[in-house]
Amino acid sequence: MLHPQARALLDLIEQSGMPPTHTLSPVEARRLYVERRRFTQPDAPALPEVRELAADGPAGAIPLRLYRPVDGDPALPVLVYYHGGGWVIGDLDTHDVLCRELALGAGCAVVSVDYRMGPEHRFPAAVDDCIAVTRWVRNHAAALGVDGTRIAVGGDSAGGNLAAVVALAARDAGDLPIAYQLLIYPATDQRRIAPSHTTNAQGYLLTADSMRYYHDHYIDDPKHDLDWRASPLLAESLAGLPPALVLVAGYDPLRDEGVQYAQRMTQSGCRATLVSFERMIHGFLPMGRAIDEANEAVAMCADALRRGLRA
């Protein structure tokens, strides 16, 4: 059964007359995403250091935001975080509170990535940017005050997809060690054929229509659906990947493909912890102002990061 606070939020959104994402232009959808966070996200906790940076990318500078939860010069473990938003919407600000919470809760630095998005920059631009930033963080670890041997990758939804892909690419390259993966309701299969895409297709914020909207603004050739850089679930092997927390929501079209990814990781000999918030909707994690259980989920993610990045 849907959590009462999630139900209340969905009812409020419907009563407000907020237009569905798939009816908006990407520019309008981005603006609305930034605006609505004020109603659902907690206040931003203060940190000793929050700094705007830029990394060298394949098509120019990639904006970043560095979060450090402690003063001084200790080399902290670091999470490279890729925001959600269907590879179309979202930015450093939409996930600012969550990144602060993870930094404080896990006792690690966080580098948030403002990767290129569709439809202006189609697949695999986002992938290329995220891999480039992760390498840049490793190569500039000393200047950033982070430990280049303790790097985690993480993200929510589209960002969870990108985190899984970066971990696969790093494994294959063999020269970019990743210690941990934080995969929050990740998209893992662009074919969108898992049963939850039908059972949760309508009524729970992320709909089949919005999934099609995001996909079609990111993927411009059907053959890319089968590329592991778009659909990490379809990678030939998941062996040799770093440990992962895979978090899914019960009323989410992406639920089953997240479960499938965790299952394949375990079958491949990797350590994957699967946690399902059965009463939750897609995108709930940053909504701690409106949904109490979101705060518990953030604390769980931070604790898993802390343990996964332990030297």
C-alpha positions as CSV (number, residue, x, y, z in Angstrom):
1,M,0.0,0.0,0.0
2,L,1.2,3.5,-0.9
3,H,2.6,5.5,2.0
4,P,0.0,8.1,3.2
5,Q,2.5,10.9,2.9
6,A,3.4,9.9,-0.7
7,R,-0.4,9.7,-1.4
8,A,-0.9,13.1,0.0
9,L,1.9,14.5,-2.1
10,L,0.6,13.0,-5.3
11,D,-2.9,14.4,-4.5
12,L,-1.4,17.8,-3.9
13,I,0.4,17.8,-7.2
14,E,-2.8,16.8,-9.0
15,Q,-4.8,19.5,-7.3
16,S,-2.2,22.1,-8.1
17,G,-2.7,21.6,-11.8
18,M,1.0,21.2,-12.3
19,P,1.5,20.1,-15.9
20,P,2.9,16.6,-16.5
21,T,6.6,16.7,-17.6
22,H,5.9,15.0,-20.9
23,T,3.7,18.0,-22.0
24,L,6.6,20.5,-21.4
25,S,9.6,21.6,-23.4
26,P,12.9,20.5,-21.9
27,V,13.6,24.2,-20.9
28,E,10.2,24.4,-19.1
29,A,10.6,21.0,-17.5
30,R,14.0,22.1,-16.1
31,R,12.6,25.3,-14.6
32,L,9.7,23.5,-13.0
33,Y,12.0,20.8,-11.5
34,V,14.1,23.5,-9.9
35,E,11.1,25.4,-8.5
36,R,9.2,22.4,-7.1
37,R,12.2,21.3,-5.0
38,R,11.5,24.1,-2.5
39,F,8.2,22.4,-1.5
40,T,9.5,18.9,-0.9
41,Q,13.2,19.2,0.1
42,P,14.5,19.9,3.6
43,D,16.5,23.0,4.4
44,A,20.1,22.8,3.2
45,P,22.5,21.9,6.0
46,A,25.6,24.0,6.4
47,L,29.0,22.6,5.5
48,P,32.5,24.0,6.2
49,E,33.3,24.0,2.5
50,V,31.1,24.1,-0.7
51,R,33.1,25.0,-3.8
52,E,32.2,25.5,-7.5
53,L,34.7,23.8,-9.8
54,A,35.1,22.7,-13.4
55,A,36.7,19.6,-14.9
56,D,38.1,19.1,-18.3
57,G,35.7,17.2,-20.4
58,P,35.5,15.8,-23.9
59,A,33.5,18.9,-25.1
60,G,34.8,21.5,-22.8
61,A,34.6,22.4,-19.1
62,I,32.1,20.4,-17.0
63,P,30.7,22.3,-14.0
64,L,31.1,20.6,-10.6
65,R,30.3,21.3,-7.0
66,L,32.6,20.0,-4.2
67,Y,31.2,19.4,-0.7
68,R,33.5,18.8,2.3
69,P,32.0,18.0,5.7
70,V,35.0,18.8,7.8
71,D,37.5,21.6,8.2
72,G,41.2,21.1,7.6
73,D,43.2,19.0,5.2
74,P,42.4,15.3,5.7
75,A,42.2,13.3,2.5
76,L,38.6,12.3,2.7
77,P,37.0,9.4,0.7
78,V,34.9,10.8,-2.0
79,L,31.5,10.2,-3.7
80,V,31.2,11.3,-7.3
81,Y,27.5,12.0,-7.7
82,Y,25.4,12.1,-10.9
83,H,22.0,13.8,-10.5
84,G,18.8,12.3,-11.7
85,G,16.3,13.8,-14.1
86,G,15.9,11.5,-17.1
87,W,19.2,12.7,-18.7
88,V,17.1,15.8,-19.6
89,I,16.4,17.8,-16.4
90,G,18.2,18.4,-13.1
91,D,21.4,20.2,-12.2
92,L,23.7,21.0,-9.3
93,D,21.0,22.9,-7.5
94,T,18.2,20.3,-7.7
95,H,20.4,17.8,-5.8
96,D,22.3,20.3,-3.6
97,V,20.5,19.3,-0.4
98,L,20.9,15.6,-1.0
99,C,24.7,15.9,-1.7
100,R,25.1,17.9,1.5
101,E,23.2,15.3,3.5
102,L,25.3,12.5,2.1
103,A,28.5,14.3,2.8
104,L,27.6,14.9,6.4
105,G,26.1,11.5,7.0
106,A,28.9,9.5,5.4
107,G,31.8,11.7,6.4
108,C,33.0,11.9,2.9
109,A,33.5,14.5,0.3
110,V,31.0,14.7,-2.6
111,V,31.6,15.9,-6.1
112,S,28.4,16.6,-7.9
113,V,28.5,16.6,-11.7
114,D,26.6,18.9,-14.1
115,Y,26.9,16.6,-17.1
116,R,25.6,17.4,-20.6
117,M,22.0,16.4,-21.2
118,G,19.5,15.7,-24.0
119,P,18.1,16.8,-26.3
120,E,20.9,19.3,-26.9
121,H,23.5,16.6,-26.2
122,R,22.4,13.0,-26.9
123,F,23.7,9.7,-25.7
124,P,26.6,9.0,-25.0
125,A,27.5,12.6,-24.1
126,A,26.4,12.2,-20.4
127,V,28.3,9.0,-20.2
128,D,31.5,10.5,-21.6
129,D,31.2,13.5,-19.2
130,C,30.7,11.3,-16.1
131,I,33.6,9.0,-16.9
132,A,35.8,12.1,-17.6
133,V,34.9,13.7,-14.3
134,T,35.5,10.6,-12.3
135,R,39.0,10.3,-13.8
136,W,39.6,14.0,-13.2
137,V,38.7,13.6,-9.5
138,R,41.1,10.7,-9.2
139,N,43.9,12.7,-11.0
140,H,43.3,15.8,-8.9
141,A,42.7,14.1,-5.6
142,A,45.4,15.9,-3.7
143,A,44.2,19.4,-4.8
144,L,40.7,18.5,-3.9
145,G,41.6,17.1,-0.5
146,V,40.3,13.6,-1.2
147,D,41.7,10.1,-1.2
148,G,42.0,8.9,-4.8
149,T,42.0,5.3,-3.7
150,R,38.6,5.6,-2.0
151,I,36.2,6.7,-4.7
152,A,32.5,5.8,-4.8
153,V,30.1,6.5,-7.7
154,G,26.5,7.2,-7.1
155,G,23.3,8.7,-8.4
156,D,19.5,8.5,-8.5
157,S,17.4,7.4,-11.5
158,A,19.3,8.6,-14.6
159,G,22.2,9.3,-12.3
160,G,22.0,5.8,-11.0
161,N,22.2,4.6,-14.6
162,L,25.3,6.7,-15.1
163,A,26.9,5.5,-11.9
164,A,26.5,1.9,-12.9
165,V,27.9,2.6,-16.4
166,V,30.9,4.5,-14.9
167,A,31.6,1.5,-12.7
168,L,31.4,-0.9,-15.7
169,A,33.7,1.4,-17.8
170,A,36.2,1.7,-14.9
171,R,36.3,-2.1,-14.5
172,D,36.9,-2.6,-18.2
173,A,39.6,0.1,-18.3
174,G,41.4,-1.4,-15.3
175,D,43.1,1.9,-14.2
176,L,40.3,3.7,-12.4
177,P,39.5,1.8,-9.2
178,I,36.0,2.3,-7.8
179,A,35.4,1.3,-4.2
180,Y,31.6,1.4,-4.0
181,Q,28.4,2.1,-5.9
182,L,25.3,3.9,-4.6
183,L,22.5,3.1,-7.1
184,I,19.3,4.9,-6.1
185,Y,16.3,3.6,-8.1
186,P,18.6,3.3,-11.1
187,A,17.4,3.0,-14.8
188,T,19.2,0.0,-16.1
189,D,17.3,-1.1,-19.2
190,Q,16.3,1.4,-21.9
191,R,13.9,-1.1,-23.4
192,R,11.5,-0.5,-20.5
193,I,10.1,-4.0,-20.6
194,A,10.2,-5.0,-16.9
195,P,6.7,-5.8,-15.4
196,S,6.8,-2.7,-13.2
197,H,6.8,-0.5,-16.2
198,T,3.2,-1.8,-16.7
199,T,2.0,-2.1,-13.1
200,N,3.4,1.3,-12.1
201,A,2.8,3.0,-15.5
202,Q,0.4,5.7,-14.3
203,G,-0.4,7.6,-11.1
204,Y,2.9,7.6,-9.3
205,L,4.7,10.7,-10.5
206,L,7.0,9.0,-12.9
207,T,4.7,7.7,-15.7
208,A,5.1,5.7,-18.9
209,D,4.6,8.9,-20.8
210,S,7.4,10.7,-18.9
211,M,9.7,7.7,-19.3
212,R,9.1,7.9,-23.1
213,Y,9.7,11.6,-23.0
214,Y,13.1,11.2,-21.2
215,H,14.2,8.3,-23.4
216,D,13.4,10.0,-26.6
217,H,15.2,13.2,-25.7
218,Y,18.3,11.2,-24.7
219,I,18.4,8.2,-27.1
220,D,18.2,9.1,-30.8
221,D,18.7,5.6,-32.3
222,P,16.9,2.5,-31.2
223,K,20.1,0.4,-31.4
224,H,21.4,2.4,-28.5
225,D,18.9,0.8,-26.2
226,L,21.0,-2.4,-26.5
227,D,24.3,-0.6,-25.7
228,W,25.5,-1.3,-22.2
229,R,26.4,2.3,-21.8
230,A,22.7,3.1,-22.0
231,S,21.4,-0.2,-20.5
232,P,24.0,-1.5,-18.0
233,L,21.7,-4.5,-17.3
234,L,22.5,-5.7,-20.8
235,A,26.3,-5.7,-20.2
236,E,27.8,-9.0,-21.2
237,S,29.2,-9.5,-17.6
238,L,28.7,-7.8,-14.3
239,A,31.6,-9.7,-12.7
240,G,34.3,-7.8,-11.0
241,L,32.2,-4.7,-10.1
242,P,32.6,-2.9,-6.8
243,P,30.0,-3.5,-4.0
244,A,26.7,-1.7,-4.4
245,L,23.7,-0.6,-2.5
246,V,20.7,-0.8,-4.9
247,L,17.7,1.1,-3.5
248,V,14.3,0.8,-5.2
249,A,10.8,2.0,-4.6
250,G,7.7,-0.2,-4.7
251,Y,5.6,2.2,-6.7
252,D,8.2,3.0,-9.4
253,P,8.2,2.0,-13.0
254,L,12.0,1.4,-12.6
255,R,11.6,-1.0,-9.6
256,D,12.0,-4.3,-11.4
257,E,15.0,-3.3,-13.4
258,G,16.8,-2.2,-10.3
259,V,16.0,-5.5,-8.7
260,Q,17.2,-7.3,-11.8
261,Y,20.5,-5.4,-11.7
262,A,21.1,-6.3,-8.0
263,Q,20.3,-9.9,-8.7
264,R,22.7,-10.1,-11.7
265,M,25.4,-8.5,-9.7
266,T,25.0,-11.1,-6.9
267,Q,24.8,-14.0,-9.5
268,S,28.1,-12.6,-11.0
269,G,29.9,-12.9,-7.6
270,C,29.6,-9.2,-6.6
271,R,28.3,-7.9,-3.3
272,A,25.0,-6.1,-3.9
273,T,22.6,-5.1,-1.1
274,L,19.0,-4.6,-2.4
275,V,16.7,-2.4,-0.3
276,S,13.1,-1.8,-1.4
277,F,11.0,1.0,0.1
278,E,7.8,-0.7,-0.7
279,R,5.4,2.2,0.0
280,M,7.4,4.8,-1.9
281,I,7.3,6.5,-5.3
282,H,10.1,7.2,-7.8
283,G,12.2,10.3,-6.8
284,F,11.2,10.2,-3.1
285,L,14.7,10.4,-1.6
286,P,15.2,14.2,-1.7
287,M,11.6,14.8,-0.5
288,G,12.3,14.8,3.3
289,R,10.2,17.9,3.9
290,A,7.1,16.1,2.6
291,I,7.9,12.4,3.3
292,D,9.5,11.3,6.6
293,E,10.7,8.0,5.2
294,A,12.9,9.8,2.7
295,N,15.0,11.0,5.6
296,E,15.5,7.4,6.7
297,A,16.5,6.4,3.2
298,V,19.1,9.2,3.0
299,A,20.5,8.1,6.4
300,M,20.7,4.5,5.1
301,C,22.5,5.6,2.0
302,A,25.0,7.6,4.0
303,D,25.7,4.7,6.4
304,A,26.2,2.4,3.4
305,L,28.6,4.9,1.9
306,R,30.5,5.3,5.1
307,R,31.0,1.6,5.5
308,G,31.7,1.0,1.8
309,L,34.5,3.7,1.7
310,R,36.1,2.7,5.0
311,A,39.8,2.3,4.5
